[in-house]
Amino acid sequence: MSKPRAANGSVGLRRTRTLAEDLRIQIADEIVQGKLDPGASLDEHMLARRFGVSRTPVREAIRELAASGLVDAEPHRAAIVARPTPDRLKQMFDVMAELEALCAGLSSVNMTLVERREIQDMHASLGELVRRGEPVAYNEMNEVFHAFIYAGSHNEYLAEITLATRKRVSPFRRAQFRSLGRLSLSYQEHDRVVTAILRGDREAAASHMRAHILTVEDAYERYAETV
């Protein structure tokens, strides 16, 4: 397999991923898609050769995968593929929904005028990606969109813990975009969140964001039943 390359978002929202992040995403996708079965060994040497990289980014990727519950890693032993139990995954999404709802609610009252214009532009760009049918690019910009709302809360601690939690559930959030029609539905859900933020309606922004994240969980569960 070719060496993973850092991916960029759209113009003005560009973010370069580290090599370890790219490895984490590729391995996580294979686990979530069922290409790597639970119990399969993830040998650092083999992965480094496969991706054409050193062991350092592989080791970091495995450490991050362990934080997501996709890998069991113990000192002096090869990491093993594992998936969170349905109950564990539900708990993760429940917490994610509440954190993002809090971010959206605070953003509705704390975002500056410039930030409100920026989120409108992002939302419009996401709509264009839906029209062009570009799920990979949509997913990349979607991450920027959500991170922008966390930052828009103007609560650094909240933004930090929300980003950390998102990192743990991100493989499952990406997988849901493989469900038929999910891209368009995601955009419609975003539209309700953005409209509430621009109106300064804290309760509606939180409610719509919470519903959006819980719908993401449902979409992933439907996708998981097919793999």
Rosetta silent file (secondary structure, phi, psi, omega in degrees, C-alpha in Angstrom):
SEQUENCE: MSKPRAANGSVGLRRTRTLAEDLRIQIADEIVQGKLDPGASLDEHMLARRFGVSRTPVREAIRELAASGLVDAEPHRAAIVARPTPDRLKQMFDVMAELEALCAGLSSVNMTLVERREIQDMHASLGELVRRGEPVAYNEMNEVFHAFIYAGSHNEYLAEITLATRKRVSPFRRAQFRSLGRLSLSYQEHDRVVTAILRGDREAAASHMRAHILTVEDAYERYAETV
SCORE:     score description
SCORE:     0.000 S_00000001
   1 L     0.000  145.461 -178.998    0.000    0.000    0.000 S_00000001
   2 L   -70.290  155.827  179.807    1.210    3.499   -0.742 S_00000001
   3 L   -65.153  133.907 -178.254    2.436    5.729    2.038 S_00000001
   4 L   -65.771  145.172  179.602   -0.423    7.787    3.545 S_00000001
   5 L  -115.159  145.315  178.080   -0.489   11.440    2.678 S_00000001
   6 L   -65.012  138.611 -178.827   -1.706   14.315    4.815 S_00000001
   7 L  -102.627  148.578  179.360   -5.100   15.568    3.682 S_00000001
   8 L  -114.361  152.486  173.736   -6.159   19.178    3.432 S_00000001
   9 L   -83.700 -163.317 -178.855   -9.511   20.823    3.838 S_00000001
  10 L   -77.750  169.824 -179.995  -10.876   23.473    1.510 S_00000001
  11 L   -57.705  134.038  179.890   -9.219   26.802    0.813 S_00000001
  12 L    88.221  -14.448 -178.356   -9.225   29.036    3.880 S_00000001
  13 L  -129.214   25.664 -171.181   -9.868   26.046    6.174 S_00000001
  14 L   -71.705  134.919  177.914   -6.736   24.063    5.424 S_00000001
  15 L  -141.786  121.919 -179.089   -5.391   21.786    8.134 S_00000001
  16 L   -91.139  125.450  178.471   -2.506   19.408    7.605 S_00000001
  17 L   -81.785  153.314  174.277   -2.770   16.135    9.483 S_00000001
  18 L   -76.653  164.274  178.557    0.252   14.441   11.002 S_00000001
  19 H   -62.112  -39.693  178.904    1.476   11.129    9.637 S_00000001
  20 H   -62.689  -37.920  178.817    0.303    9.394   12.829 S_00000001
  21 H   -65.740  -41.456  178.327   -3.185   10.874   12.360 S_00000001
  22 H   -63.342  -41.097  177.520   -3.341    9.615    8.770 S_00000001
  23 H   -63.934  -44.045  179.639   -2.284    6.153    9.906 S_00000001
  24 H   -58.260  -44.553 -178.269   -4.837    6.189   12.708 S_00000001
  25 H   -64.089  -44.714 -178.088   -7.613    7.105   10.278 S_00000001
  26 H   -65.773  -43.737  179.902   -6.683    4.415    7.750 S_00000001
  27 H   -68.638  -41.501  179.376   -6.364    1.649   10.338 S_00000001
  28 H   -60.589  -42.404  179.269   -9.527    2.781   12.147 S_00000001
  29 H   -61.488  -39.593  179.458  -11.501    2.715    8.893 S_00000001
  30 H   -66.298  -35.100  178.112  -10.347   -0.845    8.221 S_00000001
  31 H   -69.187  -48.355 -177.465  -11.453   -1.911   11.701 S_00000001
  32 H   -64.877  -34.040  179.342  -14.841   -0.207   11.472 S_00000001
  33 L   -79.864   -4.006  178.946  -15.408   -1.625    7.953 S_00000001
  34 L    83.061   10.716  178.397  -14.657   -5.136    9.201 S_00000001
  35 L   -76.982  -24.910  173.744  -11.470   -5.523    7.139 S_00000001
  36 L  -116.371  115.121 -174.182   -9.521   -6.100   10.358 S_00000001
  37 L   -79.053  150.417  172.606  -11.310   -8.569   12.607 S_00000001
  38 L   -54.468  134.321 -178.002  -11.458   -8.343   16.410 S_00000001
  39 L    96.782  -13.304  178.897   -8.519  -10.258   17.830 S_00000001
  40 L   -69.007  140.999 -179.267   -6.250   -9.524   14.864 S_00000001
  41 E   -82.434  140.490  175.776   -2.710   -8.555   15.808 S_00000001
  42 E  -112.946   87.508 -178.100   -1.360   -5.120   14.857 S_00000001
  43 L   -79.100  127.413 -176.716    2.369   -5.654   14.672 S_00000001
  44 H   -60.171  -42.694 -179.079    4.310   -2.376   14.571 S_00000001
  45 H   -62.587  -44.367 -178.544    7.030   -3.740   12.274 S_00000001
  46 H   -66.190  -42.118  179.600    4.520   -5.102    9.765 S_00000001
  47 H   -66.033  -39.648  179.014    2.460   -1.907    9.750 S_00000001
  48 H   -61.822  -42.246  178.052    5.589    0.223    9.324 S_00000001
  49 H   -67.451  -41.630 -177.786    6.629   -1.859    6.297 S_00000001
  50 H   -61.119  -43.143 -176.557    3.125   -1.859    4.869 S_00000001
  51 H   -93.820   -4.945  178.052    2.762    1.925    4.992 S_00000001
  52 L    69.719   39.152 -178.500    6.415    2.681    4.259 S_00000001
  53 L  -131.187  174.203  174.955    7.009    4.638    7.457 S_00000001
  54 L   -79.059  172.422 -179.612    9.057    4.335   10.640 S_00000001
  55 H   -73.109  -21.024 -175.110    7.678    2.673   13.768 S_00000001
  56 H   -60.618  -52.980  178.179    7.278    6.015   15.583 S_00000001
  57 H   -66.552  -29.501  176.862    4.080    7.217   13.818 S_00000001
  58 H   -64.137  -45.613 -179.547    2.742    3.641   13.886 S_00000001
  59 H   -61.613  -41.330  179.517    3.234    3.498   17.657 S_00000001
  60 H   -66.806  -40.700  179.082    1.481    6.865   18.074 S_00000001
  61 H   -61.621  -43.104  179.786   -1.416    5.786   15.833 S_00000001
  62 H   -64.474  -38.775  177.856   -1.904    2.606   17.877 S_00000001
  63 H   -61.560  -40.765  179.220   -1.873    4.633   21.086 S_00000001
  64 H   -70.622  -36.042  177.436   -4.634    6.878   19.691 S_00000001
  65 H   -65.467  -35.680  177.418   -6.628    3.876   18.470 S_00000001
  66 H   -63.682  -36.039  178.207   -6.456    2.406   21.960 S_00000001
  67 H   -66.120  -26.699  178.302   -7.994    5.625   23.297 S_00000001
  68 L   -84.550   -6.408 -178.351  -10.916    5.105   20.896 S_00000001
  69 L    81.626    9.956 -179.664  -11.456    1.567   22.166 S_00000001
  70 L   -88.216  -15.073 -176.563  -10.601    0.109   18.748 S_00000001
  71 E  -138.957  138.743  170.204   -7.363   -1.476   19.938 S_00000001
  72 E   -98.439  118.546 -177.796   -6.229   -3.241   23.090 S_00000001
  73 L  -125.969  125.437  176.850   -2.610   -2.309   23.724 S_00000001
  74 L  -124.648  149.069 -179.502   -0.462   -3.612   26.571 S_00000001
  75 L   -56.969  138.831  174.817    3.246   -3.008   27.222 S_00000001
  76 L    65.601   18.967  176.990    5.614   -5.482   25.533 S_00000001
  77 L  -136.405  148.918  176.952    2.780   -7.125   23.580 S_00000001
  78 L   -65.096  140.376  177.264    1.441   -6.615   20.065 S_00000001
  79 E   -66.737  150.731 -177.815   -1.731   -4.514   19.978 S_00000001
  80 E  -124.944  137.114  178.842   -4.941   -6.404   19.225 S_00000001
  81 E   -64.627  132.959  176.631   -7.974   -5.174   17.305 S_00000001
  82 L  -146.016  149.350  175.504  -11.001   -4.643   19.543 S_00000001
  83 L  -114.968  145.290  175.307  -14.304   -2.829   19.089 S_00000001
  84 L   -60.863  147.414  174.639  -16.192   -0.994   21.820 S_00000001
  85 L   -66.259  159.330  176.955  -19.248   -2.872   23.037 S_00000001
  86 H   -54.835  -39.549  179.699  -22.598   -1.415   21.895 S_00000001
  87 H   -65.169  -42.995  179.835  -23.186   -0.101   25.426 S_00000001
  88 H   -63.180  -43.807 -179.589  -19.767    1.544   25.549 S_00000001
  89 H   -64.025  -39.817  177.771  -20.263    3.143   22.142 S_00000001
  90 H   -62.515  -41.458  178.245  -23.683    4.465   23.146 S_00000001
  91 H   -61.692  -41.330  179.662  -22.162    6.010   26.259 S_00000001
  92 H   -62.915  -44.688  179.692  -19.483    7.690   24.144 S_00000001
  93 H   -68.788  -35.409  178.192  -22.056    9.158   21.753 S_00000001
  94 H   -61.225  -43.905  178.671  -24.300   10.288   24.623 S_00000001
  95 H   -66.876  -42.364  178.443  -21.423   12.273   26.127 S_00000001
  96 H   -58.295  -42.398 -178.572  -20.448   13.606   22.695 S_00000001
  97 H   -62.724  -42.054 -178.635  -24.020   14.801   22.111 S_00000001
  98 H   -70.311  -40.205  179.016  -24.130   16.716   25.393 S_00000001
  99 H   -64.469  -44.970 -179.197  -20.720   18.311   24.904 S_00000001
 100 H   -69.105  -33.787  176.522  -21.514   19.425   21.360 S_00000001
 101 H   -62.986  -41.973  178.629  -24.926   20.690   22.429 S_00000001
 102 H   -63.720  -42.587  177.604  -23.257   22.821   25.092 S_00000001
 103 H   -60.867  -45.425 -178.665  -20.769   24.162   22.532 S_00000001
 104 H   -64.522  -42.076  179.120  -23.522   25.039   20.062 S_00000001
 105 H   -61.876  -45.921  178.923  -25.615   26.752   22.725 S_00000001
 106 H   -67.191  -35.743  178.172  -22.706   28.880   23.923 S_00000001
 107 H   -62.156  -33.765 -178.199  -21.684   29.653   20.335 S_00000001
 108 H   -63.986  -25.684 -179.167  -25.134   31.069   19.664 S_00000001
 109 H  -108.550  -17.566 -174.675  -24.549   33.775   22.275 S_00000001
 110 H  -107.706  -17.777 -179.357  -20.753   34.125   22.214 S_00000001
 111 L   -62.352  139.783  174.941  -19.757   34.046   18.542 S_00000001
 112 L   -76.039  169.725  177.998  -18.559   37.346   17.129 S_00000001
 113 H   -61.229  -40.428  178.960  -20.063   38.841   13.985 S_00000001
 114 H   -62.630  -43.722  179.374  -16.981   37.745   12.025 S_00000001
 115 H   -63.520  -37.092  178.744  -17.328   34.184   13.334 S_00000001
 116 H   -65.459  -37.022  176.560  -21.002   34.101   12.371 S_00000001
 117 H   -67.244  -39.415 -179.438  -20.094   35.090    8.832 S_00000001
 118 H   -64.473  -40.813 -178.742  -17.401   32.414    8.735 S_00000001
 119 H   -69.598  -30.995  173.850  -19.747   29.660    9.838 S_00000001
 120 H   -63.014  -43.567  179.866  -22.212   30.722    7.148 S_00000001
 121 H   -63.850  -42.362  178.665  -19.427   30.439    4.558 S_00000001
 122 H   -60.978  -44.673 -178.605  -18.423   26.988    5.863 S_00000001
 123 H   -62.083  -40.304  178.031  -22.007   25.811    5.755 S_00000001
 124 H   -64.595  -39.564  179.022  -22.350   27.017    2.160 S_00000001
 125 H   -65.841  -38.716  176.365  -19.141   25.185    1.211 S_00000001
 126 H   -62.914  -38.823  177.736  -20.451   21.979    2.793 S_00000001
 127 H   -61.655  -38.610  178.407  -23.616   22.363    0.742 S_00000001
 128 H   -65.711  -36.988  178.165  -21.551   22.568   -2.440 S_00000001
 129 H   -67.718  -34.099  175.700  -19.739   19.337   -1.488 S_00000001
 130 H   -64.574  -45.733 -178.974  -23.105   17.637   -1.000 S_00000001
 131 H   -62.408  -33.959 -179.431  -24.235   18.792   -4.441 S_00000001
 132 H   -85.871   -8.124  179.937  -21.009   17.456   -5.977 S_00000001
 133 L    65.624   53.245 -177.859  -21.284   14.183   -4.057 S_00000001
 134 L  -118.072   82.418 -175.427  -17.868   14.336   -2.386 S_00000001
 135 H   -64.726  -34.901 -179.316  -18.117   12.410    0.921 S_00000001
 136 H   -66.396  -49.014  178.922  -14.382   12.401    1.667 S_00000001
 137 H   -64.418  -37.248  178.291  -14.033   16.160    1.261 S_00000001
 138 H   -61.855  -44.431 -179.186  -17.314   16.650    3.148 S_00000001
 139 H   -61.356  -41.355  179.930  -16.015   14.620    6.078 S_00000001
 140 H   -64.306  -45.515  179.252  -12.811   16.663    6.234 S_00000001
 141 H   -71.372  -30.232  178.071  -14.649   19.968    6.170 S_00000001
 142 H   -60.290  -38.821  177.960  -17.256   18.603    8.563 S_00000001
 143 H   -64.278  -40.617  178.196  -14.517   18.148   11.174 S_00000001
 144 H   -65.401  -41.635  179.841  -13.445   21.767   10.683 S_00000001
 145 H   -58.121  -49.563 -179.074  -17.081   22.901   10.918 S_00000001
 146 H   -66.849  -40.863  179.007  -17.648   21.176   14.250 S_00000001
 147 H   -62.890  -33.609  178.680  -14.294   22.334   15.657 S_00000001
 148 H   -65.513  -37.598  177.344  -15.217   25.892   14.689 S_00000001
 149 H   -67.914  -38.056  176.493  -18.394   25.617   16.767 S_00000001
 150 H   -59.786  -47.210 -179.580  -16.386   24.313   19.733 S_00000001
 151 H   -65.018  -33.397 -179.511  -14.069   27.317   19.453 S_00000001
 152 H   -66.883  -14.371  175.957  -17.065   29.602   18.986 S_00000001
 153 L   -68.156  -20.812 -176.831  -18.224   28.737   22.490 S_00000001
 154 L    58.035   34.323  174.134  -15.302   30.880   23.699 S_00000001
 155 L  -128.932   99.744 -171.603  -14.727   28.365   26.478 S_00000001
 156 H   -61.754  -39.627 -178.730  -11.272   26.870   25.946 S_00000001
 157 H   -65.361  -44.609  177.994  -11.676   24.031   28.431 S_00000001
 158 H   -59.927  -44.150 -179.982  -14.982   22.958   26.913 S_00000001
 159 H   -61.457  -39.793 -179.052  -13.465   23.083   23.421 S_00000001
 160 H   -64.149  -48.250 -176.577  -10.518   20.943   24.557 S_00000001
 161 H   -73.367  -28.006  176.936  -12.555   18.155   26.118 S_00000001
 162 H   -70.324  -42.221  176.424  -15.041   18.161   23.231 S_00000001
 163 H   -62.312  -41.291 -179.918  -12.228   17.788   20.696 S_00000001
 164 H   -64.021  -40.596  179.339  -10.699   14.982   22.765 S_00000001
 165 H   -69.473  -39.605  178.646  -14.026   13.153   22.921 S_00000001
 166 H   -60.457  -38.117  179.959  -14.628   13.658   19.216 S_00000001
 167 H   -59.962  -34.870 -177.617  -11.260   12.064   18.490 S_00000001
 168 H   -73.928  -29.977 -178.341  -12.385    8.920   20.285 S_00000001
 169 H  -103.084   -0.484 -174.159  -15.608    8.566   18.309 S_00000001
 170 H   -58.157  -35.995  178.250  -14.325    9.912   14.977 S_00000001
 171 H   -60.143  -35.568 -178.529  -13.915    6.484   13.287 S_00000001
 172 H   -78.333  -31.122  176.515  -17.612    5.795   13.863 S_00000001
 173 H   -68.330  -39.717  178.283  -18.626    9.286   12.791 S_00000001
 174 H   -65.307  -40.476 -175.477  -16.766    8.862    9.500 S_00000001
 175 H   -60.717  -32.569 -175.804  -18.310    5.466    8.846 S_00000001
 176 H   -65.240  -20.042  178.646  -21.858    6.827    8.935 S_00000001
 177 H   -72.315   -7.587  175.911  -21.218    8.814    5.739 S_00000001
 178 H   -82.334   -8.975  178.513  -21.183    5.494    3.871 S_00000001
 179 L   -75.161  139.698 -177.803  -24.925    5.163    4.518 S_00000001
 180 L   -58.832  126.347  176.297  -27.080    6.007    1.508 S_00000001
 181 L    79.736   -0.128 -174.904  -28.323    9.614    1.596 S_00000001
 182 H   -66.755  -33.526 -178.093  -26.506   10.414    4.847 S_00000001
 183 H   -58.810  -49.090 -178.996  -24.511   13.295    3.340 S_00000001
 184 H   -64.698  -40.511  179.416  -27.613   15.284    2.452 S_00000001
 185 H   -65.836  -39.373  177.754  -29.273   14.566    5.792 S_00000001
 186 H   -59.123  -44.105  179.679  -26.163   15.666    7.668 S_00000001
 187 H   -62.707  -40.694  178.552  -26.222   18.974    5.806 S_00000001
 188 H   -63.494  -39.320  177.590  -29.903   19.492    6.653 S_00000001
 189 H   -65.136  -41.490  175.811  -29.163   18.846   10.325 S_00000001
 190 H   -58.667  -40.350 -176.539  -26.283   21.345   10.168 S_00000001
 191 H   -58.969  -40.615  178.470  -28.639   23.879    8.631 S_00000001
 192 H   -66.244  -38.347  178.415  -30.903   23.784   11.683 S_00000001
 193 H   -65.891  -48.678 -178.340  -27.907   24.221   13.995 S_00000001
 194 H   -62.024  -43.116  179.268  -26.450   27.122   11.996 S_00000001
 195 H   -59.001  -43.309  179.635  -29.811   28.879   11.752 S_00000001
 196 H   -66.365  -40.438  178.375  -30.253   28.695   15.523 S_00000001
 197 H   -62.264  -45.984 -178.400  -26.717   29.961   16.156 S_00000001
 198 H   -65.264  -29.257  177.051  -27.203   32.913   13.803 S_00000001
 199 H   -79.515  -13.161 -175.859  -30.493   33.754   15.548 S_00000001
 200 L    75.647   24.622 -177.955  -28.787   33.649   18.938 S_00000001
 201 L   -93.820   94.388 -173.876  -31.226   30.969   20.073 S_00000001
 202 H   -62.636  -44.765 -177.767  -29.215   29.057   22.649 S_00000001
 203 H   -63.567  -44.768 -178.790  -31.859   26.465   23.482 S_00000001
 204 H   -67.897  -39.970  179.878  -32.600   25.621   19.840 S_00000001
 205 H   -60.911  -44.818  179.338  -28.896   25.471   18.906 S_00000001
 206 H   -65.136  -43.636 -177.958  -28.204   23.004   21.721 S_00000001
 207 H   -63.446  -45.053 -178.735  -31.289   20.938   20.944 S_00000001
 208 H   -68.438  -36.885  178.867  -30.560   20.673   17.213 S_00000001
 209 H   -69.057  -40.749  178.497  -26.907   19.806   17.791 S_00000001
 210 H   -59.769  -46.534  179.505  -27.810   17.118   20.327 S_00000001
 211 H   -62.044  -38.169  179.440  -30.291   15.608   17.868 S_00000001
 212 H   -61.083  -48.244 -177.510  -27.668   15.761   15.114 S_00000001
 213 H   -66.913  -39.152  178.926  -25.080   13.780   17.092 S_00000001
 214 H   -68.809  -29.819  174.245  -27.588   11.163   18.206 S_00000001
 215 H   -69.311  -36.000  175.233  -28.678   10.777   14.584 S_00000001
 216 H   -58.793  -43.119  178.297  -25.027   10.212   13.683 S_00000001
 217 H   -60.196  -45.875  179.231  -24.995    7.359   16.193 S_00000001
 218 H   -60.829  -41.904 -179.136  -28.119    5.832   14.619 S_00000001
 219 H   -64.480  -39.519  177.753  -26.617    6.161   11.131 S_00000001
 220 H   -64.562  -43.076 -178.702  -23.443    4.413   12.245 S_00000001
 221 H   -61.163  -38.701  176.757  -25.414    1.568   13.823 S_00000001
 222 H   -64.237  -41.647  179.163  -27.314    1.060   10.552 S_00000001
 223 H   -64.711  -42.762 -176.781  -24.045    1.035    8.644 S_00000001
 224 H   -60.467  -30.230  179.888  -22.452   -1.405   11.128 S_00000001
 225 L   -68.968  -15.524 -176.901  -25.241   -3.901   10.489 S_00000001
 226 L   -97.985   -7.648 -176.180  -24.160   -4.121    6.845 S_00000001
 227 L  -106.945    0.000    0.000  -20.451   -4.887    7.397 S_00000001
